[in-house]
Every structure is written in C-alpha cells, then in structure tokens.
Amino acid sequence: MFINNFDPVAFNFFILEIRWYSLSYIFGILFGWFYIKKFFLKDVNSKSLFDNYITYIILGIIIGGRIGYVLFYNLNYYLSRPHEVFFIWEGGMSFHGGVIGVIISSLIFSKKNDLNVFRYLDLVALSAPIGIFLGRVSNFINSELYGRQTDLPWSVKFIKIDDLSRHPSQIYEAIFEGLILFIILNIYKKKLINPGLISSLFLMIYSIFRFFIEYTREPDNHLGLIIFKLSMGQIISLITLAFGIFLFYLKNKNEPEKINNA
C-alpha cells in the first residue's frame, strides 16, 4: 500500500501558489503543441496556422471544461452561487465539457480560415493523451477523483481524504487514457488518413477506457450513482462512445485525404 500525502502546491512564486494541476494544463498544451508541429506539420504556413489555432484550443478547454463541470456535475450548487462559476482556480473541470469546448472552438477557427475542421480535430486527438496523462497524475497528487475502497496490494491511502485503502484510479486513467491511448492513436495514424477517423477513434477508445475505469473510481459524493448503478462519467462516456461510432461510420465512407495537409 502506498501513502499519498503530496502537497498540491508545486512551489510558491512570491505570493502566488503554483499548483501541480495548473502545471499539468500548461505543459500538456506545450508538449502537445511541440509534438504536432514537430512530427505532423511540414510547411511554414501550416505551422503558423496551428500556432493561431492553439489560442482557440486553450479557450475551448478552459471555457468548455468549466461549463461542462457546472452543468454535468454540480448544477444545483452553482445555481445558488452563480458568481463562483468563474472561480476556476478552486478546481472543477470536466473532460467531456472540454471536448465539447474544443469542438466548438475548432469549428469557429476552421470556418474563419475556410479549413476542414476534422484535420485539426485529428491533430488535437493525436496529442490530447499527453495532457490527459499529466492531468490524471496531477489528480493523484491532489488526492482528488480518487478510487473506491480495495484491498489490492497496490492500493493507496489518501491521507487528506480518509484512512481507507483505495484504488489509484487516477493512475489507471493516466495509463490507459493517456499512455495507451497515445500509443494506439499514433500506431493507426497512417492507416486512418481520412480526416475525422482519428477523432472518432479517440472518442471511442477513450470512452471505453473511461467507462470501465469508473467502476474503480469513487462517485461524486453529491451525485452518487445515477441510473443502472452508473456514474455520471459513465453515462456521458456512453454518449461520446455512440457519437464516436457514428462519426467513424460517417467518415469511413468518404474518400481518404492526407491528415498532414493541415
């Protein structure tokens, strides 16, 4: 059993507290940005466009992630305290909300520049597991989104939460939704060259991993299990899985185009 008593604050910069969660967002975006420009974009114009696109991605992640958390996980709380919706430094972000935010911001960017939105969403899908991995590791450090009780030898006791031995569900997610998903998508990237197929594969595989790992994750105290003993995360994952399957079927019928022409 591992004892988790990490400090969520990475370091202090004068009067500012720099938290691991903030660093995971920053470095997740930076590493993903570098990865795509280094290995998938060949000409100067494509790289310049992608640099402009990053601003849209950041806004989509932050705004979508926050609104998603408010609507999906804690609506009643924020209806009584609407001003706290803007207190993002206190935590509370939804991955699925972030996905919706990225899709909307990508649509706006692509429409503005007369581009195929799926070429850019595929690039995001290829790099997103980097940020997911770092984000889940920071969840583990913060003792949040922790697992259900277990007696397994690799269980973790989150001192800041209670004295129970729990699944390190954050690490499960980091491994499967981050590392393994990254490997799978980058293996298939040359086989699924039609824009939109990588995005659909991302949605399908992430949703499957998330659905099953949720069985080891403690449900939100204020929500519990919703219907059929499923958590909110599992219900939303089923929806995104269905959308991913539909998108895969839709895009697989189209003539292939090269993904690196973004």
C-alpha distance (Angstrom), angle and dihedral (degrees) to the residues before:
residue distance angle dihedral
M1 . . .
F2 3.80 . .
I3 3.79 123.1 .
N4 3.82 112.9 -138.4
N5 3.76 113.1 -158.3
F6 3.81 99.9 140.5
D7 3.78 121.5 154.9
P8 3.84 109.8 -118.0
V9 3.81 88.0 -146.8
A10 3.80 110.8 84.9
F11 3.81 94.6 -167.6
N12 3.78 142.7 -34.0
F13 3.78 122.5 -108.6
F14 3.81 105.5 -163.6
I15 3.83 102.4 -62.3
L16 3.82 94.7 -15.5
E17 3.78 123.5 96.8
I18 3.80 112.2 -143.8
R19 3.79 107.3 -154.7
W20 3.79 128.6 -157.5
Y21 3.80 90.3 -123.1
S22 3.80 91.8 58.2
L23 3.79 90.7 47.4
S24 3.81 90.8 51.7
Y25 3.81 90.1 57.8
I26 3.79 93.4 45.3
F27 3.80 97.0 47.0
G28 3.80 93.2 38.0
I29 3.80 89.7 59.1
L30 3.82 94.0 41.3
F31 3.82 94.7 48.8
G32 3.81 92.0 44.9
W33 3.80 90.7 47.8
F34 3.81 91.8 51.3
Y35 3.81 93.1 44.1
I36 3.81 94.8 53.8
K37 3.81 95.1 44.0
K38 3.80 92.3 46.4
F39 3.80 99.9 47.7
F40 3.81 109.1 20.0
L41 3.80 109.9 32.2
K42 3.79 117.5 69.2
D43 3.80 109.7 173.2
V44 3.78 131.7 56.4
N45 3.81 94.6 -117.3
S46 3.83 92.7 54.8
K47 3.79 91.2 49.2
S48 3.80 91.8 48.4
L49 3.81 91.3 50.7
F50 3.79 90.9 49.4
D51 3.81 90.5 50.8
N52 3.81 88.3 56.7
Y53 3.80 90.4 45.3
I54 3.82 92.2 57.9
T55 3.81 91.1 70.9
Y56 3.80 89.8 56.7
I57 3.80 90.3 48.1
I58 3.81 93.0 52.1
L59 3.80 91.9 49.9
G60 3.80 91.2 46.0
I61 3.81 92.7 51.2
I62 3.80 95.7 46.9
I63 3.81 99.8 39.8
G64 3.81 95.5 37.2
G65 3.79 93.6 43.3
R66 3.78 92.7 50.9
I67 3.81 96.9 43.9
G68 3.81 89.5 45.4
Y69 3.80 91.1 54.2
V70 3.79 91.9 48.4
L71 3.83 94.2 48.4
F72 3.81 100.5 36.7
Y73 3.79 103.4 35.1
N74 3.81 114.5 18.6
L75 3.80 111.7 15.4
N76 3.81 97.4 138.7
Y77 3.79 92.1 52.1
Y78 3.80 93.7 51.9
L79 3.80 93.6 43.2
S80 3.80 86.9 63.5
R81 3.82 92.7 41.2
P82 3.83 105.6 31.5
H83 3.81 94.1 162.2
E84 3.83 89.7 63.8
V85 3.80 90.8 65.2
F86 3.81 85.9 84.7
F87 3.83 94.4 51.1
I88 3.81 94.1 95.8
W89 3.81 91.5 151.7
E90 3.82 87.4 71.4
G91 3.82 90.4 62.8
G92 3.77 133.0 -113.8
M93 3.80 116.3 134.6
S94 3.80 129.7 156.6
F95 3.79 121.2 -143.9
H96 3.79 92.5 -153.4
G97 3.80 90.1 48.8
G98 3.79 88.4 51.7
V99 3.81 89.9 52.7
I100 3.79 90.8 53.1
G101 3.81 89.9 47.3
V102 3.81 91.7 51.3
I103 3.82 91.4 49.0
I104 3.81 91.8 51.2
S105 3.82 94.1 45.0
S106 3.82 90.0 47.0
L107 3.80 90.9 51.8
I108 3.81 90.0 52.1
F109 3.81 92.6 47.7
S110 3.82 93.9 46.1
K111 3.79 93.1 46.7
K112 3.79 91.1 49.8
N113 3.82 92.5 50.4
D114 3.83 97.5 34.6
L115 3.82 93.4 -118.7
N116 3.79 136.6 142.4
V117 3.81 103.7 -95.5
F118 3.81 93.2 -153.3
R119 3.80 92.5 61.9
Y120 3.79 88.7 61.5
L121 3.79 95.7 39.9
D122 3.81 88.2 53.4
L123 3.80 90.3 54.0
V124 3.81 89.7 50.4
A125 3.81 90.3 48.6
L126 3.82 91.7 52.8
S127 3.80 92.6 52.7
A128 3.83 101.6 32.2
P129 3.84 94.9 86.0
I130 3.81 88.1 66.2
G131 3.79 90.6 61.9
I132 3.81 92.2 40.5
F133 3.81 90.5 54.5
L134 3.79 93.2 50.5
G135 3.80 92.3 43.1
R136 3.81 93.6 53.1
V137 3.80 91.9 47.4
S138 3.81 88.6 52.9
N139 3.84 89.0 49.3
F140 3.81 87.0 56.1
I141 3.80 92.1 49.1
N142 3.81 90.0 48.7
S143 3.83 92.5 50.0
E144 3.81 90.2 -125.1
L145 3.81 132.1 131.3
Y146 3.79 85.9 22.8
G147 3.79 126.2 175.9
R148 3.75 135.8 -100.1
Q149 3.78 123.0 -91.2
T150 3.82 116.5 -73.8
D151 3.80 141.5 160.5
L152 3.79 95.1 -143.8
P153 3.82 114.2 134.9
W154 3.83 91.9 -117.2
S155 3.80 92.8 53.3
V156 3.80 119.6 133.2
K157 3.78 131.2 -138.9
F158 3.80 110.0 -145.7
I159 3.79 101.3 -153.1
K160 3.80 93.2 -166.4
I161 3.83 90.4 56.5
D162 3.81 109.0 37.8
D163 3.80 144.0 -57.1
L164 3.82 96.7 -84.9
S165 3.80 127.7 115.6
R166 3.79 107.6 -120.3
H167 3.79 142.4 -179.4
P168 3.83 112.0 -93.2
S169 3.82 87.2 -129.2
Q170 3.79 91.2 164.8
I171 3.80 89.7 61.7
Y172 3.81 91.1 47.4
E173 3.80 88.0 54.7
A174 3.80 92.9 45.2
I175 3.81 90.1 53.8
F176 3.80 99.6 42.6
E177 3.83 104.0 28.4
G178 3.79 92.0 36.0
L179 3.80 116.1 28.2
I180 3.82 102.2 22.2
L181 3.81 94.2 40.2
F182 3.82 89.6 50.5
I183 3.81 91.1 52.5
I184 3.82 94.1 47.2
L185 3.80 95.2 48.5
N186 3.78 93.2 46.8
I187 3.81 91.8 48.8
Y188 3.80 91.5 53.7
K189 3.79 98.0 38.8
K190 3.81 93.5 97.7
K191 3.80 93.8 45.3
L192 3.80 95.4 48.1
I193 3.78 99.0 50.7
N194 3.79 97.8 147.3
P195 3.84 107.2 103.4
G196 3.78 110.7 -105.6
L197 3.80 98.4 29.6
I198 3.81 94.9 91.4
S199 3.82 89.1 49.0
S200 3.80 91.3 51.0
L201 3.81 91.4 47.8
F202 3.80 89.8 50.4
L203 3.81 91.8 52.5
M204 3.80 93.3 46.8
I205 3.80 98.8 46.3
Y206 3.80 95.2 40.2
S207 3.81 90.8 49.7
I208 3.81 92.7 50.1
F209 3.81 92.9 48.4
R210 3.81 92.4 45.1
F211 3.82 93.3 46.9
F212 3.81 94.7 55.6
I213 3.80 97.1 37.7
E214 3.82 88.6 54.4
Y215 3.82 86.9 71.1
T216 3.81 86.7 69.8
R217 3.81 94.9 42.8
E218 3.79 123.2 90.0
P219 3.83 109.5 -115.0
D220 3.79 117.4 -119.8
N221 3.80 107.8 -83.4
H222 3.80 94.2 -130.2
L223 3.82 93.3 47.3
G224 3.77 107.8 31.7
L225 3.79 116.4 175.5
I226 3.80 112.9 -21.8
I227 3.82 113.2 -161.9
F228 3.83 131.6 -13.4
K229 3.82 85.6 9.3
L230 3.80 90.3 -68.0
S231 3.79 125.0 140.8
M232 3.79 123.7 -128.3
G233 3.81 89.1 -105.7
Q234 3.81 90.6 55.5
I235 3.79 93.3 48.7
I236 3.80 92.3 50.8
S237 3.82 90.0 45.0
L238 3.81 90.2 56.4
I239 3.80 88.9 53.3
T240 3.82 93.3 49.5
L241 3.83 89.8 45.2
A242 3.80 90.2 55.2
F243 3.79 90.7 47.8
G244 3.81 90.8 48.8
I245 3.81 91.9 51.4
F246 3.80 91.0 48.8
L247 3.81 91.6 48.5
F248 3.82 91.7 48.0
Y249 3.80 90.8 52.0
L250 3.80 92.1 45.6
K251 3.80 97.3 47.6
N252 3.81 94.8 39.8
K253 3.80 88.9 65.8
N254 3.81 92.7 59.0
E255 3.78 128.0 88.1
P256 3.84 111.1 -92.4
E257 3.76 121.6 -105.0
K258 3.79 129.4 -174.8
I259 3.78 113.2 -93.4
N260 3.82 93.7 -151.4
N261 3.80 92.5 65.6
A262 3.79 90.0 86.4
